[in-house]
Amino acid sequence: MNRRNFIRLAGGGTIAATTGTLVACGAVGSHYPAEAVEAWKGPVGETDARRRAVAYAITAPNPHNLQPWLVDLREEGVITLRTDRERVLHHTDPLGRQILIGHGAFLELLVMALAQQGVVSEVLLWPQGELPTALKDWDDRPVARITLKPGGTPDPLFAQVLLRRTPKTDFDTTRAIAPELLARLLGSAPAGAPLSVGGTVSADQLPALRTLCWESAKVELLTPRTMMESIHLTRVGPSEILQHRDGISINSPFVRAVSALGLFDRSAPPAEGSAAYKNAMGRFEGHSRTAMGFVWITGPNTRSDQIHTGRLYVRQQLQATALGVGMHPMSQAVQEFAEMAPHFERVHQLVLGQPAPRTPQDPTVQMFCRIGYPQGEVPATPRRPIARFVRT
Ligand SMILES: Cc1cc2nc3c(=O)[nH]c(=O)nc-3n(C[C@H](O)[C@H](O)[C@H](O)COP(=O)(O)O)c2cc1C
């Protein structure tokens, strides 16, 4: 590879380099450090059924890879799931909706991993009542109390858990998604009222949805506080990735080298028109432009609906894994911050033919994902060690 890369420097200038040159200089390889991705080996040396299940559950998809889960194992035969209130997204997810979708995904993998071990889970959501609407009012009440009993039927999708990846890359535009494949993807994870699944690979619908992705991404990137939220969660290079094992991991040789020189400016959003700005924009534009289809989950928007959405979403992504197709959320248009309102309205018009919801009972687009075939291997993303999630 000899692609030119540019990045804005602390002093405001711009540097250009070739990836190939930097590889030759010794900054080799863009794969993540092995320890940071060890979760993808599954439980190693764990004998307790609950800890083994947690080891699988921490691979769940979740917004910005914050991994906001805390599990309490102090009560025998029970797992209590709570939110880590330090790990939320105040700006892009001010109502905590996406964070709770990530809890639903965790819960689904937990239940599947217990079933695999001959344990059936009785899940009680919100045993002490639902979390309040605004993120700032959240306390440590449990999201779910899971009581374990002997039984459980292994789930065929469990085989995909450690193979699942979210492809944050351009898709292959020479490979269309067959309508039959979309039907298999949508049919595989029966939604069950009140949630619905939908999707399209139709040439009539793709342009408007791609434009929506791109226009909404621009709003997130150009709104300083939402852009800074991502920048603060960006981990560059092996040592930062190993230190945090969460967030947005970047390990490309060029960015690593620039960061090692102390020249990667993370104190301010990239100025409009700057090289860094163009670089970030180009990535989102590529993702939008190469969407070969879209899938979505819609339904009402109570706290329990958000959890059920996460359970359904991860099943759908596991099925996509089994089918060999990539499924990548592009959540910008469904985010509830003020500047996004026109795109929030538009995504509801395009997907549901209805205005944006006004109450938690109104139909809401919960997940909005592009689908396509990735062009290369998709790496597994880092996870923190299991001990960080468990209270014993
Ligand atoms: C509710 C929700 C929203 C998400 N939105 C986005 C998004 O807008 N853009 C994106 O690149 N990934 C999005 N993701 C995927 C996460 O970034 C991804 O799950 C996380 O980085 C971990 O990577 P993995 O799924 O490959 O393990 C979302 C995931 C969830 C559960």
The ligand as an SDF file (V2000), in Angstrom:
LIG
                    3D

 31 33  0  0  0  0  0  0  0  0999 V2000
  -26.8070    0.9230   19.3650 C   0  0  0  0  0  0  0  0  0  0  0  0
  -25.5610    0.8240   18.5220 C   0  0  0  0  0  0  0  0  0  0  0  0
  -25.2360    1.8590   17.6670 C   0  0  0  0  0  0  0  0  0  0  0  0
  -24.0810    1.7830   16.8740 C   0  0  0  0  0  0  0  0  0  0  0  0
  -23.8070    2.7990   15.9910 N   0  0  0  0  0  0  0  0  0  0  0  0
  -22.6790    2.7490   15.2470 C   0  0  0  0  0  0  0  0  0  0  0  0
  -22.3470    3.7950   14.3290 C   0  0  0  0  0  0  0  0  0  0  0  0
  -23.0950    4.7530   14.1730 O   0  0  0  0  0  0  0  0  0  0  0  0
  -21.1960    3.7030   13.6210 N   0  0  0  0  0  0  0  0  0  0  0  0
  -20.3410    2.6320   13.7760 C   0  0  0  0  0  0  0  0  0  0  0  0
  -19.2910    2.5990   13.1330 O   0  0  0  0  0  0  0  0  0  0  0  0
  -20.6480    1.6210   14.6020 N   0  0  0  0  0  0  0  0  0  0  0  0
  -21.7840    1.6510   15.3340 C   0  0  0  0  0  0  0  0  0  0  0  0
  -22.0880    0.6250   16.1750 N   0  0  0  0  0  0  0  0  0  0  0  0
  -21.1890   -0.5510   16.2330 C   0  0  0  0  0  0  0  0  0  0  0  0
  -20.1440   -0.3800   17.3120 C   0  0  0  0  0  0  0  0  0  0  0  0
  -19.2480    0.6440   16.9720 O   0  0  0  0  0  0  0  0  0  0  0  0
  -19.4140   -1.7120   17.5080 C   0  0  0  0  0  0  0  0  0  0  0  0
  -20.3280   -2.6580   17.9730 O   0  0  0  0  0  0  0  0  0  0  0  0
  -18.2690   -1.5630   18.4900 C   0  0  0  0  0  0  0  0  0  0  0  0
  -17.2670   -0.7240   17.9950 O   0  0  0  0  0  0  0  0  0  0  0  0
  -17.6400   -2.9120   18.8020 C   0  0  0  0  0  0  0  0  0  0  0  0
  -17.2050   -3.5290   17.6170 O   0  0  0  0  0  0  0  0  0  0  0  0
  -17.7000   -4.9980   17.2540 P   0  0  0  0  0  0  0  0  0  0  0  0
  -19.1870   -4.9480   17.0710 O   0  0  0  0  0  0  0  0  0  0  0  0
  -16.9700   -5.3550   15.9920 O   0  0  0  0  0  0  0  0  0  0  0  0
  -17.3370   -5.9020   18.3890 O   0  0  0  0  0  0  0  0  0  0  0  0
  -23.2410    0.6520   16.9650 C   0  0  0  0  0  0  0  0  0  0  0  0
  -23.5820   -0.3930   17.8350 C   0  0  0  0  0  0  0  0  0  0  0  0
  -24.7370   -0.3280   18.6080 C   0  0  0  0  0  0  0  0  0  0  0  0
  -25.0980   -1.4640   19.5040 C   0  0  0  0  0  0  0  0  0  0  0  0
  1  2  1  0
  2  3  1  0
  2 30  2  0
  3  4  2  0
  4  5  1  0
  4 28  1  0
  5  6  2  0
  6  7  1  0
  6 13  1  0
  7  8  2  0
  7  9  1  0
  9 10  1  0
 10 11  2  0
 10 12  1  0
 12 13  2  0
 13 14  1  0
 14 15  1  0
 14 28  1  0
 15 16  1  0
 16 17  1  0
 16 18  1  0
 18 19  1  0
 18 20  1  0
 20 21  1  0
 20 22  1  0
 22 23  1  0
 23 24  1  0
 24 25  2  0
 24 26  1  0
 24 27  1  0
 28 29  2  0
 29 30  1  0
 30 31  1  0
M  END
$$$$
